[in-house]
Structure formats: structure tokens, C-alpha cells
Amino acid sequence: MLELRRVSKHFAGIPAVDDVSFCARPGEVTGYLGPNGSGKSTTMKMITALIERTAGHILFDGKPIDDDLIGYKRRMGYVPEEPHLYVHLSGVEYLLMVAQLRDLPPRQSSERIDGMLRLLSLYDDRHASISGYSKGMRQKILIAAALLHNPDLVLLDEPFSGLDVASALVLRSLIQQLAARGKTVLFSSHELDTVERISNRVVILHRGRLVADDSIEHLRSLMELPTLEAIFSQLAVEQDSTALARNFADLIEA
């Protein structure tokens, strides 16, 4: 289980994440939501230990991640919001490099990489330079790299970015499969329909603070709203989106 206890991050004294506590449990998909600038990616980077916390504690399987940071990272797979890749490498070269850095057995990792590339429809382009890959192809490489070592904790920050419809459907099912096999999955996405379909529970941030942490079913019942989109709009969107769209359309017709 991944647990955050009163986690905060300040930049120049300004809170980007403010006293946030929640749990993501094994065997479940936890959706992490919030408007742009709400602190989602900052939280993800603290969970991955890419940036330090200003305050609070992060635990995995009941132990503070700082006690054995290297061991913790070995059990974690992370797809970042921005695809930072070594674009001079080919797809297969990049994944082989990741396997070597993870100290995976060469034969096993080579077979796993071939299988992943075939399943992700990248096999025919495996020797092509990543610099020539589309955004969706790069995203698939990031996903393969994050899962190559069979992690216990899977962190996905906007994992559907750039994927076509067919690939997005595969990823949606894959996320559910990972959770069904006992992994802890935390993912952030702007695609509320996808979050609603595959998440067991959702955590919603607004201006760096937690405004919801519950199952979607209970939130629907509690707030008497039919969809996650309606719940999200009620809790985390300050403007009237319909009125804003109407005003915009009026403006371009004036």
C-alpha cells in the first residue's frame, strides 16, 4: 500500500501541495484528479522521490520510502507527464538500456522487450530512432519501460497522452489487469470518462488541497450527482463551463 501522510511541497514559500493525505491500495486503481496547477504532478514527483517534500511522510508497505530509497525505486514503475527519452536511441536500444540499469537478466529482458514491442505495435519500428517516433509511439516506449521490471507500484501521470483510440483501449484494460494482479496503481488523467470506468476510488485535489478521497459510487450517492465529471465540476472547477463556452462563442460571432 502507498500512503501519504500530511504531505506538503512549497516553492518559494507558496504551497503547491498542502497537507495531503491518502492511500492507494494494492489490487485497486486509484484515480488522481485535479485542474491544471492543482499539484497532481508535484505529488507524483514526490512519490517517485524526484523532488523532496517540504513536510509529511510517504510510506510503501508500511515503511517510509526514505528508509531504503533504492529498494523502493526498484519496486516502482513511473510514466511521467513529459516524455523525456534519449531520442538518438532506437526503441529497442532504449528498452535494453532500461533493462540493464534495472539489472534484469539479459535473456529474460530481451524476450520481454520483444513481446512488449509486438503487443504495442512497435516491433516493425524497433530499430528506428526514437527521434522519428510520433508522440503516441514515444508514450508506448515510456509505458513499456515503466513496466519492464514487473513493479509492485505503478505510477501513471497522464498515460493516455498521444495514444490513438485502439492503444488507449489496450492501456485502459492493462491498468485494470495490473490492479487485478495485486499491484498498487495510482494514475492521473484529464480523461474523466476513463478514470470513472477503471478506478476503484478517486482522490481529487483543488489548489493543492484534498477535496475528495472516496469511491466513485459513494461520491455519486453523497453528492447526488450522476457522473464523475459532475462531481469534479462541483468540487474542483470554479467557473461555469457552459456559461464560459457560451460567452466565447458569442465573442467570436460579434
ChimeraX commands (.cxc) that place a marker at each C-alpha (Angstrom):
marker #1 position 0.00,0.00,0.00 radius 0.5
marker #1 position 1.13,3.52,-0.82 radius 0.5
marker #1 position 0.34,6.02,1.92 radius 0.5
marker #1 position 0.80,9.80,2.06 radius 0.5
marker #1 position 0.62,11.43,5.49 radius 0.5
marker #1 position 0.19,15.20,5.60 radius 0.5
marker #1 position 2.49,15.74,2.61 radius 0.5
marker #1 position 3.27,19.31,1.54 radius 0.5
marker #1 position 5.52,20.95,-1.01 radius 0.5
marker #1 position 6.27,24.68,-1.05 radius 0.5
marker #1 position 8.02,26.61,-3.79 radius 0.5
marker #1 position 9.39,29.96,-2.60 radius 0.5
marker #1 position 7.09,29.67,0.40 radius 0.5
marker #1 position 3.98,29.11,-1.73 radius 0.5
marker #1 position 2.23,25.73,-1.22 radius 0.5
marker #1 position 1.87,23.66,-4.39 radius 0.5
marker #1 position 0.69,20.66,-2.36 radius 0.5
marker #1 position -0.78,21.44,1.05 radius 0.5
marker #1 position -1.18,18.85,3.82 radius 0.5
marker #1 position -2.34,15.98,1.57 radius 0.5
marker #1 position -3.08,12.53,3.00 radius 0.5
marker #1 position -4.46,9.49,1.16 radius 0.5
marker #1 position -3.83,5.79,0.49 radius 0.5
marker #1 position -3.57,3.80,-2.75 radius 0.5
marker #1 position -4.15,0.12,-2.06 radius 0.5
marker #1 position -2.87,-3.00,-3.82 radius 0.5
marker #1 position -5.43,-4.58,-6.10 radius 0.5
marker #1 position -7.10,-1.23,-6.75 radius 0.5
marker #1 position -6.84,1.56,-9.31 radius 0.5
marker #1 position -6.74,4.97,-7.64 radius 0.5
marker #1 position -7.52,7.92,-9.91 radius 0.5
marker #1 position -5.76,11.17,-9.02 radius 0.5
marker #1 position -7.58,14.22,-10.33 radius 0.5
marker #1 position -7.42,17.99,-10.27 radius 0.5
marker #1 position -7.34,21.03,-12.55 radius 0.5
marker #1 position -4.07,22.16,-14.09 radius 0.5
marker #1 position -1.87,23.60,-11.38 radius 0.5
marker #1 position -3.63,21.72,-8.58 radius 0.5
marker #1 position -0.48,19.83,-7.54 radius 0.5
marker #1 position -1.01,16.42,-9.15 radius 0.5
marker #1 position 2.33,16.17,-10.96 radius 0.5
marker #1 position 4.15,17.67,-7.97 radius 0.5
marker #1 position 2.66,14.92,-5.81 radius 0.5
marker #1 position 3.73,12.27,-8.31 radius 0.5
marker #1 position 7.28,13.63,-8.32 radius 0.5
marker #1 position 7.39,13.50,-4.52 radius 0.5
marker #1 position 6.13,9.90,-4.56 radius 0.5
marker #1 position 8.87,8.99,-7.04 radius 0.5
marker #1 position 11.41,10.94,-4.92 radius 0.5
marker #1 position 12.33,13.14,-7.88 radius 0.5
marker #1 position 11.70,16.16,-5.66 radius 0.5
marker #1 position 11.89,16.45,-1.88 radius 0.5
marker #1 position 8.91,17.06,0.36 radius 0.5
marker #1 position 8.64,20.20,2.43 radius 0.5
marker #1 position 6.72,18.27,5.10 radius 0.5
marker #1 position 4.98,14.96,5.68 radius 0.5
marker #1 position 5.74,11.29,5.13 radius 0.5
marker #1 position 5.35,8.81,2.27 radius 0.5
marker #1 position 5.20,5.10,3.08 radius 0.5
marker #1 position 5.08,1.96,0.95 radius 0.5
marker #1 position 4.09,-1.34,2.52 radius 0.5
marker #1 position 4.09,0.42,5.87 radius 0.5
marker #1 position 7.70,1.63,5.68 radius 0.5
marker #1 position 8.92,5.20,4.99 radius 0.5
marker #1 position 10.33,5.28,1.47 radius 0.5
marker #1 position 13.38,7.18,2.77 radius 0.5
marker #1 position 14.47,4.15,4.82 radius 0.5
marker #1 position 15.52,2.31,1.65 radius 0.5
marker #1 position 15.05,4.61,-1.30 radius 0.5
marker #1 position 16.93,2.41,-3.78 radius 0.5
marker #1 position 14.93,-0.65,-2.77 radius 0.5
marker #1 position 11.70,1.35,-3.06 radius 0.5
marker #1 position 12.57,2.58,-6.55 radius 0.5
marker #1 position 13.26,-0.98,-7.65 radius 0.5
marker #1 position 9.63,-1.79,-6.88 radius 0.5
marker #1 position 8.22,1.28,-8.65 radius 0.5
marker #1 position 7.33,1.93,-12.29 radius 0.5
marker #1 position 6.67,5.51,-13.40 radius 0.5
marker #1 position 5.28,7.04,-16.57 radius 0.5
marker #1 position 5.93,10.82,-16.33 radius 0.5
marker #1 position 3.72,13.50,-17.80 radius 0.5
marker #1 position 6.51,14.68,-20.14 radius 0.5
marker #1 position 8.25,12.05,-22.29 radius 0.5
marker #1 position 11.96,12.52,-21.54 radius 0.5
marker #1 position 13.68,9.97,-23.76 radius 0.5
marker #1 position 17.13,9.52,-25.31 radius 0.5
marker #1 position 15.87,10.19,-28.82 radius 0.5
marker #1 position 19.14,9.21,-30.53 radius 0.5
marker #1 position 18.47,5.61,-29.47 radius 0.5
marker #1 position 16.09,3.23,-31.19 radius 0.5
marker #1 position 13.08,1.90,-29.32 radius 0.5
marker #1 position 14.69,-1.47,-28.64 radius 0.5
marker #1 position 18.00,0.15,-27.63 radius 0.5
marker #1 position 16.23,2.37,-25.11 radius 0.5
marker #1 position 14.38,-0.55,-23.51 radius 0.5
marker #1 position 17.56,-2.66,-23.40 radius 0.5
marker #1 position 19.30,0.23,-21.66 radius 0.5
marker #1 position 16.49,0.40,-19.09 radius 0.5
marker #1 position 16.75,-3.37,-18.55 radius 0.5
marker #1 position 20.50,-3.06,-17.94 radius 0.5
marker #1 position 20.02,-0.19,-15.49 radius 0.5
marker #1 position 17.41,-2.31,-13.69 radius 0.5
marker #1 position 19.92,-5.19,-13.63 radius 0.5
marker #1 position 17.45,-7.55,-15.29 radius 0.5
marker #1 position 18.68,-10.91,-16.68 radius 0.5
marker #1 position 19.67,-10.27,-20.33 radius 0.5
marker #1 position 17.85,-13.21,-21.93 radius 0.5
marker #1 position 14.64,-12.70,-19.97 radius 0.5
marker #1 position 14.59,-8.95,-20.60 radius 0.5
marker #1 position 15.29,-9.39,-24.31 radius 0.5
marker #1 position 12.34,-11.78,-24.67 radius 0.5
marker #1 position 10.11,-9.49,-22.62 radius 0.5
marker #1 position 11.08,-6.45,-24.70 radius 0.5
marker #1 position 10.34,-8.27,-27.96 radius 0.5
marker #1 position 6.96,-9.31,-26.61 radius 0.5
marker #1 position 6.12,-5.80,-25.42 radius 0.5
marker #1 position 7.09,-4.24,-28.74 radius 0.5
marker #1 position 4.89,-6.71,-30.61 radius 0.5
marker #1 position 1.91,-6.14,-28.30 radius 0.5
marker #1 position 2.31,-2.36,-28.57 radius 0.5
marker #1 position 2.55,-2.50,-32.40 radius 0.5
marker #1 position 6.11,-1.13,-32.29 radius 0.5
marker #1 position 8.01,-4.22,-33.39 radius 0.5
marker #1 position 8.41,-3.16,-37.02 radius 0.5
marker #1 position 9.85,0.19,-35.85 radius 0.5
marker #1 position 12.03,-1.24,-33.08 radius 0.5
marker #1 position 15.30,-0.31,-34.79 radius 0.5
marker #1 position 14.15,3.16,-35.89 radius 0.5
marker #1 position 15.41,6.19,-33.97 radius 0.5
marker #1 position 13.02,7.48,-31.29 radius 0.5
marker #1 position 13.56,10.95,-32.78 radius 0.5
marker #1 position 11.32,9.82,-35.65 radius 0.5
marker #1 position 8.61,8.35,-33.41 radius 0.5
marker #1 position 5.22,10.00,-33.07 radius 0.5
marker #1 position 4.04,11.22,-29.67 radius 0.5
marker #1 position 1.94,8.10,-29.25 radius 0.5
marker #1 position 4.86,5.80,-30.10 radius 0.5
marker #1 position 7.06,7.58,-27.57 radius 0.5
marker #1 position 4.33,7.17,-24.97 radius 0.5
marker #1 position 4.25,3.43,-25.62 radius 0.5
marker #1 position 8.01,3.23,-25.07 radius 0.5
marker #1 position 7.60,5.04,-21.73 radius 0.5
marker #1 position 4.86,2.61,-20.69 radius 0.5
marker #1 position 6.97,-0.41,-21.67 radius 0.5
marker #1 position 9.98,0.99,-19.77 radius 0.5
marker #1 position 7.88,1.58,-16.65 radius 0.5
marker #1 position 6.54,-1.99,-16.62 radius 0.5
marker #1 position 9.61,-3.86,-17.85 radius 0.5
marker #1 position 10.75,-4.93,-14.35 radius 0.5
marker #1 position 7.26,-6.01,-13.18 radius 0.5
marker #1 position 6.89,-3.30,-10.50 radius 0.5
marker #1 position 4.64,-3.57,-7.43 radius 0.5
marker #1 position 3.78,0.15,-7.54 radius 0.5
marker #1 position 2.68,1.68,-10.85 radius 0.5
marker #1 position 2.51,5.49,-11.13 radius 0.5
marker #1 position 0.97,6.90,-14.30 radius 0.5
marker #1 position 0.89,10.65,-14.93 radius 0.5
marker #1 position -1.33,11.35,-17.98 radius 0.5
marker #1 position -0.50,7.95,-19.52 radius 0.5
marker #1 position -3.03,8.28,-22.37 radius 0.5
marker #1 position -1.31,11.35,-23.85 radius 0.5
marker #1 position -0.85,10.94,-27.61 radius 0.5
marker #1 position -2.34,7.44,-27.82 radius 0.5
marker #1 position -4.81,6.59,-30.56 radius 0.5
marker #1 position -8.20,5.12,-29.65 radius 0.5
marker #1 position -7.14,1.49,-30.06 radius 0.5
marker #1 position -3.99,1.93,-27.97 radius 0.5
marker #1 position -5.92,3.82,-25.29 radius 0.5
marker #1 position -8.37,0.93,-25.01 radius 0.5
marker #1 position -5.48,-1.51,-24.59 radius 0.5
marker #1 position -3.91,0.67,-21.89 radius 0.5
marker #1 position -7.23,1.01,-20.09 radius 0.5
marker #1 position -7.55,-2.78,-19.93 radius 0.5
marker #1 position -3.88,-3.14,-18.99 radius 0.5
marker #1 position -4.29,-0.83,-15.98 radius 0.5
marker #1 position -7.19,-2.97,-14.77 radius 0.5
marker #1 position -5.16,-6.16,-15.33 radius 0.5
marker #1 position -2.25,-4.78,-13.29 radius 0.5
marker #1 position -4.54,-3.98,-10.37 radius 0.5
marker #1 position -6.27,-7.36,-10.63 radius 0.5
marker #1 position -2.84,-9.00,-10.24 radius 0.5
marker #1 position -2.27,-7.23,-6.93 radius 0.5
marker #1 position -0.31,-4.16,-7.98 radius 0.5
marker #1 position -0.88,-0.71,-6.49 radius 0.5
marker #1 position -1.88,1.62,-9.33 radius 0.5
marker #1 position -2.11,5.41,-9.00 radius 0.5
marker #1 position -2.86,7.30,-12.16 radius 0.5
marker #1 position -3.60,10.87,-13.06 radius 0.5
marker #1 position -5.60,11.75,-16.16 radius 0.5
marker #1 position -7.73,14.52,-17.60 radius 0.5
marker #1 position -9.89,11.86,-19.29 radius 0.5
marker #1 position -12.63,11.72,-16.67 radius 0.5
marker #1 position -14.62,9.08,-18.54 radius 0.5
marker #1 position -11.62,6.74,-18.44 radius 0.5
marker #1 position -11.00,7.46,-14.76 radius 0.5
marker #1 position -14.63,6.71,-13.99 radius 0.5
marker #1 position -14.58,3.44,-15.92 radius 0.5
marker #1 position -11.47,1.91,-14.39 radius 0.5
marker #1 position -10.90,3.47,-10.95 radius 0.5
marker #1 position -11.96,1.85,-7.70 radius 0.5
marker #1 position -11.66,5.20,-5.95 radius 0.5
marker #1 position -10.65,8.77,-6.74 radius 0.5
marker #1 position -8.60,11.41,-4.98 radius 0.5
marker #1 position -9.36,14.99,-6.06 radius 0.5
marker #1 position -7.10,17.98,-5.47 radius 0.5
marker #1 position -8.01,21.65,-5.73 radius 0.5
marker #1 position -5.38,24.35,-5.28 radius 0.5
marker #1 position -3.06,21.84,-3.67 radius 0.5
marker #1 position -5.54,20.63,-1.07 radius 0.5
marker #1 position -7.50,17.40,-0.87 radius 0.5
marker #1 position -11.22,17.88,-1.56 radius 0.5
marker #1 position -12.29,14.25,-2.07 radius 0.5
marker #1 position -11.00,10.75,-1.33 radius 0.5
marker #1 position -13.64,8.08,-1.82 radius 0.5
marker #1 position -15.14,5.51,-4.15 radius 0.5
marker #1 position -16.92,6.98,-7.17 radius 0.5
marker #1 position -20.13,5.19,-6.17 radius 0.5
marker #1 position -20.13,6.75,-2.71 radius 0.5
marker #1 position -19.34,10.21,-4.08 radius 0.5
marker #1 position -22.24,9.89,-6.54 radius 0.5
marker #1 position -24.59,8.94,-3.71 radius 0.5
marker #1 position -23.25,11.51,-1.26 radius 0.5
marker #1 position -23.35,14.43,-3.68 radius 0.5
marker #1 position -26.43,13.24,-5.58 radius 0.5
marker #1 position -24.63,13.68,-8.89 radius 0.5
marker #1 position -24.74,11.15,-11.75 radius 0.5
marker #1 position -21.17,11.22,-13.10 radius 0.5
marker #1 position -17.56,11.79,-12.09 radius 0.5
marker #1 position -17.50,14.78,-14.44 radius 0.5
marker #1 position -20.34,16.40,-12.49 radius 0.5
marker #1 position -18.61,15.63,-9.18 radius 0.5
marker #1 position -15.32,17.03,-10.45 radius 0.5
marker #1 position -17.03,20.19,-11.70 radius 0.5
marker #1 position -18.71,20.68,-8.34 radius 0.5
marker #1 position -15.55,20.16,-6.27 radius 0.5
marker #1 position -12.68,21.45,-8.36 radius 0.5
marker #1 position -13.88,23.73,-11.18 radius 0.5
marker #1 position -14.52,27.32,-10.21 radius 0.5
marker #1 position -16.07,28.69,-13.38 radius 0.5
marker #1 position -19.38,27.79,-15.05 radius 0.5
marker #1 position -18.04,25.91,-18.07 radius 0.5
marker #1 position -21.31,26.19,-20.03 radius 0.5
marker #1 position -21.54,29.95,-19.49 radius 0.5
marker #1 position -17.85,30.34,-20.34 radius 0.5
marker #1 position -18.29,28.43,-23.61 radius 0.5
marker #1 position -21.40,30.47,-24.47 radius 0.5
marker #1 position -19.54,33.75,-23.85 radius 0.5
marker #1 position -16.63,32.56,-26.01 radius 0.5
marker #1 position -18.97,31.63,-28.87 radius 0.5
marker #1 position -20.73,34.97,-28.55 radius 0.5
marker #1 position -17.38,36.74,-28.69 radius 0.5
marker #1 position -16.22,35.13,-31.95 radius 0.5
marker #1 position -19.59,35.83,-33.57 radius 0.5
marker #1 position -19.63,39.51,-32.53 radius 0.5
marker link #1:1,2 radius 0.2
marker link #1:2,3 radius 0.2
marker link #1:3,4 radius 0.2
marker link #1:4,5 radius 0.2
marker link #1:5,6 radius 0.2
marker link #1:6,7 radius 0.2
marker link #1:7,8 radius 0.2
marker link #1:8,9 radius 0.2
marker link #1:9,10 radius 0.2
marker link #1:10,11 radius 0.2
marker link #1:11,12 radius 0.2
marker link #1:12,13 radius 0.2
marker link #1:13,14 radius 0.2
marker link #1:14,15 radius 0.2
marker link #1:15,16 radius 0.2
marker link #1:16,17 radius 0.2
marker link #1:17,18 radius 0.2
marker link #1:18,19 radius 0.2
marker link #1:19,20 radius 0.2
marker link #1:20,21 radius 0.2
marker link #1:21,22 radius 0.2
marker link #1:22,23 radius 0.2
marker link #1:23,24 radius 0.2
marker link #1:24,25 radius 0.2
marker link #1:25,26 radius 0.2
marker link #1:26,27 radius 0.2
marker link #1:27,28 radius 0.2
marker link #1:28,29 radius 0.2
marker link #1:29,30 radius 0.2
marker link #1:30,31 radius 0.2
marker link #1:31,32 radius 0.2
marker link #1:32,33 radius 0.2
marker link #1:33,34 radius 0.2
marker link #1:34,35 radius 0.2
marker link #1:35,36 radius 0.2
marker link #1:36,37 radius 0.2
marker link #1:37,38 radius 0.2
marker link #1:38,39 radius 0.2
marker link #1:39,40 radius 0.2
marker link #1:40,41 radius 0.2
marker link #1:41,42 radius 0.2
marker link #1:42,43 radius 0.2
marker link #1:43,44 radius 0.2
marker link #1:44,45 radius 0.2
marker link #1:45,46 radius 0.2
marker link #1:46,47 radius 0.2
marker link #1:47,48 radius 0.2
marker link #1:48,49 radius 0.2
marker link #1:49,50 radius 0.2
marker link #1:50,51 radius 0.2
marker link #1:51,52 radius 0.2
marker link #1:52,53 radius 0.2
marker link #1:53,54 radius 0.2
marker link #1:54,55 radius 0.2
marker link #1:55,56 radius 0.2
marker link #1:56,57 radius 0.2
marker link #1:57,58 radius 0.2
marker link #1:58,59 radius 0.2
marker link #1:59,60 radius 0.2
marker link #1:60,61 radius 0.2
marker link #1:61,62 radius 0.2
marker link #1:62,63 radius 0.2
marker link #1:63,64 radius 0.2
marker link #1:64,65 radius 0.2
marker link #1:65,66 radius 0.2
marker link #1:66,67 radius 0.2
marker link #1:67,68 radius 0.2
marker link #1:68,69 radius 0.2
marker link #1:69,70 radius 0.2
marker link #1:70,71 radius 0.2
marker link #1:71,72 radius 0.2
marker link #1:72,73 radius 0.2
marker link #1:73,74 radius 0.2
marker link #1:74,75 radius 0.2
marker link #1:75,76 radius 0.2
marker link #1:76,77 radius 0.2
marker link #1:77,78 radius 0.2
marker link #1:78,79 radius 0.2
marker link #1:79,80 radius 0.2
marker link #1:80,81 radius 0.2
marker link #1:81,82 radius 0.2
marker link #1:82,83 radius 0.2
marker link #1:83,84 radius 0.2
marker link #1:84,85 radius 0.2
marker link #1:85,86 radius 0.2
marker link #1:86,87 radius 0.2
marker link #1:87,88 radius 0.2
marker link #1:88,89 radius 0.2
marker link #1:89,90 radius 0.2
marker link #1:90,91 radius 0.2
marker link #1:91,92 radius 0.2
marker link #1:92,93 radius 0.2
marker link #1:93,94 radius 0.2
marker link #1:94,95 radius 0.2
marker link #1:95,96 radius 0.2
marker link #1:96,97 radius 0.2
marker link #1:97,98 radius 0.2
marker link #1:98,99 radius 0.2
marker link #1:99,100 radius 0.2
marker link #1:100,101 radius 0.2
marker link #1:101,102 radius 0.2
marker link #1:102,103 radius 0.2
marker link #1:103,104 radius 0.2
marker link #1:104,105 radius 0.2
marker link #1:105,106 radius 0.2
marker link #1:106,107 radius 0.2
marker link #1:107,108 radius 0.2
marker link #1:108,109 radius 0.2
marker link #1:109,110 radius 0.2
marker link #1:110,111 radius 0.2
marker link #1:111,112 radius 0.2
marker link #1:112,113 radius 0.2
marker link #1:113,114 radius 0.2
marker link #1:114,115 radius 0.2
marker link #1:115,116 radius 0.2
marker link #1:116,117 radius 0.2
marker link #1:117,118 radius 0.2
marker link #1:118,119 radius 0.2
marker link #1:119,120 radius 0.2
marker link #1:120,121 radius 0.2
marker link #1:121,122 radius 0.2
marker link #1:122,123 radius 0.2
marker link #1:123,124 radius 0.2
marker link #1:124,125 radius 0.2
marker link #1:125,126 radius 0.2
marker link #1:126,127 radius 0.2
marker link #1:127,128 radius 0.2
marker link #1:128,129 radius 0.2
marker link #1:129,130 radius 0.2
marker link #1:130,131 radius 0.2
marker link #1:131,132 radius 0.2
marker link #1:132,133 radius 0.2
marker link #1:133,134 radius 0.2
marker link #1:134,135 radius 0.2
marker link #1:135,136 radius 0.2
marker link #1:136,137 radius 0.2
marker link #1:137,138 radius 0.2
marker link #1:138,139 radius 0.2
marker link #1:139,140 radius 0.2
marker link #1:140,141 radius 0.2
marker link #1:141,142 radius 0.2
marker link #1:142,143 radius 0.2
marker link #1:143,144 radius 0.2
marker link #1:144,145 radius 0.2
marker link #1:145,146 radius 0.2
marker link #1:146,147 radius 0.2
marker link #1:147,148 radius 0.2
marker link #1:148,149 radius 0.2
marker link #1:149,150 radius 0.2
marker link #1:150,151 radius 0.2
marker link #1:151,152 radius 0.2
marker link #1:152,153 radius 0.2
marker link #1:153,154 radius 0.2
marker link #1:154,155 radius 0.2
marker link #1:155,156 radius 0.2
marker link #1:156,157 radius 0.2
marker link #1:157,158 radius 0.2
marker link #1:158,159 radius 0.2
marker link #1:159,160 radius 0.2
marker link #1:160,161 radius 0.2
marker link #1:161,162 radius 0.2
marker link #1:162,163 radius 0.2
marker link #1:163,164 radius 0.2
marker link #1:164,165 radius 0.2
marker link #1:165,166 radius 0.2
marker link #1:166,167 radius 0.2
marker link #1:167,168 radius 0.2
marker link #1:168,169 radius 0.2
marker link #1:169,170 radius 0.2
marker link #1:170,171 radius 0.2
marker link #1:171,172 radius 0.2
marker link #1:172,173 radius 0.2
marker link #1:173,174 radius 0.2
marker link #1:174,175 radius 0.2
marker link #1:175,176 radius 0.2
marker link #1:176,177 radius 0.2
marker link #1:177,178 radius 0.2
marker link #1:178,179 radius 0.2
marker link #1:179,180 radius 0.2
marker link #1:180,181 radius 0.2
marker link #1:181,182 radius 0.2
marker link #1:182,183 radius 0.2
marker link #1:183,184 radius 0.2
marker link #1:184,185 radius 0.2
marker link #1:185,186 radius 0.2
marker link #1:186,187 radius 0.2
marker link #1:187,188 radius 0.2
marker link #1:188,189 radius 0.2
marker link #1:189,190 radius 0.2
marker link #1:190,191 radius 0.2
marker link #1:191,192 radius 0.2
marker link #1:192,193 radius 0.2
marker link #1:193,194 radius 0.2
marker link #1:194,195 radius 0.2
marker link #1:195,196 radius 0.2
marker link #1:196,197 radius 0.2
marker link #1:197,198 radius 0.2
marker link #1:198,199 radius 0.2
marker link #1:199,200 radius 0.2
marker link #1:200,201 radius 0.2
marker link #1:201,202 radius 0.2
marker link #1:202,203 radius 0.2
marker link #1:203,204 radius 0.2
marker link #1:204,205 radius 0.2
marker link #1:205,206 radius 0.2
marker link #1:206,207 radius 0.2
marker link #1:207,208 radius 0.2
marker link #1:208,209 radius 0.2
marker link #1:209,210 radius 0.2
marker link #1:210,211 radius 0.2
marker link #1:211,212 radius 0.2
marker link #1:212,213 radius 0.2
marker link #1:213,214 radius 0.2
marker link #1:214,215 radius 0.2
marker link #1:215,216 radius 0.2
marker link #1:216,217 radius 0.2
marker link #1:217,218 radius 0.2
marker link #1:218,219 radius 0.2
marker link #1:219,220 radius 0.2
marker link #1:220,221 radius 0.2
marker link #1:221,222 radius 0.2
marker link #1:222,223 radius 0.2
marker link #1:223,224 radius 0.2
marker link #1:224,225 radius 0.2
marker link #1:225,226 radius 0.2
marker link #1:226,227 radius 0.2
marker link #1:227,228 radius 0.2
marker link #1:228,229 radius 0.2
marker link #1:229,230 radius 0.2
marker link #1:230,231 radius 0.2
marker link #1:231,232 radius 0.2
marker link #1:232,233 radius 0.2
marker link #1:233,234 radius 0.2
marker link #1:234,235 radius 0.2
marker link #1:235,236 radius 0.2
marker link #1:236,237 radius 0.2
marker link #1:237,238 radius 0.2
marker link #1:238,239 radius 0.2
marker link #1:239,240 radius 0.2
marker link #1:240,241 radius 0.2
marker link #1:241,242 radius 0.2
marker link #1:242,243 radius 0.2
marker link #1:243,244 radius 0.2
marker link #1:244,245 radius 0.2
marker link #1:245,246 radius 0.2
marker link #1:246,247 radius 0.2
marker link #1:247,248 radius 0.2
marker link #1:248,249 radius 0.2
marker link #1:249,250 radius 0.2
marker link #1:250,251 radius 0.2
marker link #1:251,252 radius 0.2
marker link #1:252,253 radius 0.2
marker link #1:253,254 radius 0.2
view
